[in-house]
Amino acid sequence: MTRLATTFARCASENRAALVCFVTGGDPVPSATPAILDALVAAGADVIELGMPFTDPMADGPAIQLANLRALGAGTTTAALFEIVRDFRTRHPDVPLVLMGYANPMVRRGPDWFADRCRDVGVDGVICVDIPPEEDAALGIPLRAAGVDLVRLATPTTSANRLPAVLANASGFLYYVSVAGITGKQQAQSASIDAAVARLKATTDLPVAVGFGVRTPDQAAAIARTADGVVVGSAIVETIAAAYALGESPVDAIMAYVGGLAQAVRTARTGVPA
């Protein structure tokens, strides 16, 4: 089993959802990212999503847009991110790490190069926001050949007719974008999320993780009662930015904030920590 499959299976056996935490690689500087990733793991993140900085992050709200600009301004490169992942893998051999971002950084040197580098450094999966399923050959075929999961996105506007195309060749987990909008600014109603998760789980055996707009432990817990995973990104990115604005290390702030999310997710179904 892959690290992603093993992690989601372990969480299911503990009767809880997985906590998936996103940060932008290289924000605010590349040298800070290893300690941030370590803090996420120590605080209870089950899966890490590492954002690849890009100049035009069209699906992202202000918090992640600014994180992309900070990271790029600090000289973060794709090569630097791969080295961060390689280093992370030596410290955390069992924690899944997924690269999330946009097509340009992933395919500009060729999809085979990108897929091979992902495999070589220990990337478990890739989420590419702007390559649709119909363009699977642009990235999906090389990733599968390299043994790297391609995580696809479903949204509130993904119809029953469209869903089979989204699920075709998807692996790792299915990421349900709970709002029709950008990251960080909106929160879907729990009833609509529950209905969407039920619909998706009836059509796929993949774990379903829900993200976009999750900010509080209560929101995370509500999603964790039905979904297989809860994704939190913008709020963590804002926590990091606030710490650095004060000239402080973000580690303590991450430990407190993500620790609260982890506790909520682990107790959402049973009231008892898993």
N, C-alpha and C positions, 0 to 999 in steps of 0.2 A: 504493500500500500504506500501511496505517496504521503508526504508529511501533511498535506491538506486533508486527505481522506482520513488519515489516522487521527488528526486533531478533532475533526468534526465527529468522528465515531466515538472518540473518548468523551467529548462533551455530551453527546447523546446518551452514552452509557451512564453519565452522571446526572441525567435528567435536567440538562441546562443548555442554554445557547452558548455559542462561542462569542467572545468579545474581540472584534476586529478593529484595530486602531490604525489610523492613517496619519502620517506626517510627510511633509515635503522634504525630500533629500537635499542636504546642503543648506537648509534654512536654520539659522541666519548665515552660517558658514559651514563648509564641508566638515571641518574638524569637530564641530559640535554634534554631528549626527550620531556617531557611535554611542555616546553617553545617553542621548535621547532615546535611542532604540533600546539600550539596556534598561533604562528607567521604565519604558513601556512594558517590557517583559516582567520586570520585577514587580510592577504594580498590578499585573494580572492579565495583560493582553494575551490572547490565545493565538492570534494571527496578526502579522504586521503588514500594512500596505505602505509602501515607500513610493511617494510621488516623484516622478521624473520632471524636473523643472522645464518649463516651456514658455515661450513668449506670448502665446495666444491660448490660454486655457479656457476655452469657450464654455465648458460645463461648470466652471467653478465660480463661486462668489468672491467677494472682496478679500476675505481672510486668506484664502488659498492663492488668489491672484497675487496679493502682496508677498506671500511666502515665495512664490515662483520668482518674482522680481528680486527679492532679497538674495535668494540662492544663486540666480544667474549673475547678479551684481557682484557676488562674492567669488565668481569664477567656477561655479560648480559645472562639471562636465559629465557626460554619460560614462566616460572612463572612470571618473572619480566615484560615481555611484556604484559601479560594478566592484570597485575595490572596497567600498563600504560594505557591500553585501558579502563579499568574500571574507572580510574580517568578522562580520556579524556571524557568519556560519561557523567559524571556528569557536566562537563563544557560546553559540546557541544552536547546537546541531539538530535539535528536534523542533524548533519553532518555525512554522511556515512563514515565508516572506514573499509577498506579491508585489511586483512593480506595477504602478498605475500611472497612466499618462496618455499621451497623444501620439499619433502615427509618426510625425516627423522625426523625433529623436529615435524612434524604434526602427525605422526602415531606411533612413538616409544613407547608412553604410551597407544596406542590403539586409533583408529579413533573415537570411541564413546566418550572417555574422551576428546579428542581435540574438537570435535563438541559441546559437552555439555559446555565446558569452553568458547568457542566462544559465544554461546548463552547467557551464564550467565553474561558475562562482556560487551556485547553489540557490538560484531563484526558483521558487516553486510554481509560480503562476504569473500571468500577465493580464492586466485589464487595459485594453486600448479603447478609449472613449469614442474615437471618430473613424474607426474602420467597421463598416456594417457587415453583417453576416454574409451578404452577397459577395463581398470582397475577401472572403476567407483566405484565398490563396496568397493575399498580400502579406499575411503574417501567420495565420493559423496553421498552415501545412508545415512550415519550418519549425514552429514551436512544438507541434505534436511529434515531429521527427526527433526533436531534441529531448522529448520527455517532459516538456513544460506545459502546465495546464493553461488553457485559454479560458478566462472567466468572462462570461458574457453578461450584458446588462438588459434587464427588463424594466419597463416603466408603467405608470398608470395608463398610458395610451397604447401599450402593446396588446393588440387584439388577439382573440383566439386563433384567427387565421395567420397572424404574424408570428405567434409564439413558436411554432415548430421550426421556423427559420432561425430564430434566436437560439433555440436549444440545440440545433444541429451542430455537432462537433464541440459543444461547450463542455467544459470539465472543471474540476476543482470545487466550484460552487456557483450558484446563480446569484448575481447581485441585483436585488430589487431596489430601484431608485423610487423612493416612496412619494415623491412629489414631481410634478411637471414643472421643473425649474432648475435653478442652479444650486450648488452646494451651500449649506449653512444658513439659509435665510427663511426657510419655511419648515413647517412640521405638519405632516399628514395626520389625520384623525386615526386613532387606534383602530376603530371599527373598520375603516377602509383598508388599513394595513392587514388586519386579520383576514379580511375577505380575500385580499390579493394573495397573501401567503397561502391560504387554503387552495385557491385556484391554481397557483403555480405548483404546489406540492402534489396536486392531483395529476400533473402532466409530466413530472420529472422526478427521478430518484436523487438528483443533485441536492445538496443542502441549499437552503434559501437564506441568504443574508440580506438584511434590510438596512439601508443607509440614506443619507441626505437629511439634514435637519435634526439629527439626534444630538441633544445637548445636555440633558439632565439625567441623573440616575433614575428618576421616575419614568421618563420617556424610554430609556433603555430597558427598564424592567417590563414595561408594557409590551414592547416589541418582543422581548425575550420569552414571553409566555407562549408565543406561537411560532416565531421564526427560529431557524437553526443558528442564526448569527445576527449580531447587532454591530453595525459599522458606525464609528464615530471619527470624524476628521476635523472639520472646521473649528470646533470648540477646542480640540487639542492644539491645533495650530495657533489659535488665539492665545491659549495659555502660555505657549512657548514665546510668542511675540511679546506678551505683557511682561514676562520675566526679564527678557533681554532689554526691554525698554527701561527697566529699572536698574539695569546693570547687574542682574542676578543670574545665576545658573537656573535653568528651568527644571532641573531634576526634582527638587522638592515639590514644586507645583504640579509636575506631572504625576509624581507618586500619589499626591493627595487626590487630584482630580480623577485620574484613571483608576486609582484604588477604589474610589467611591462607585464608579461605573461598574467595575468588576464585581464588587459586592452585590450591587443591585441585580446584575445579570445572573449571578450564581444563586441568588435566593428567590428569583422571580417566580419560579414554579412551585417551590416547596416551602419557602420561608426559612430554609436552613442552608447555610453555605455548602456548596458541593465540595 
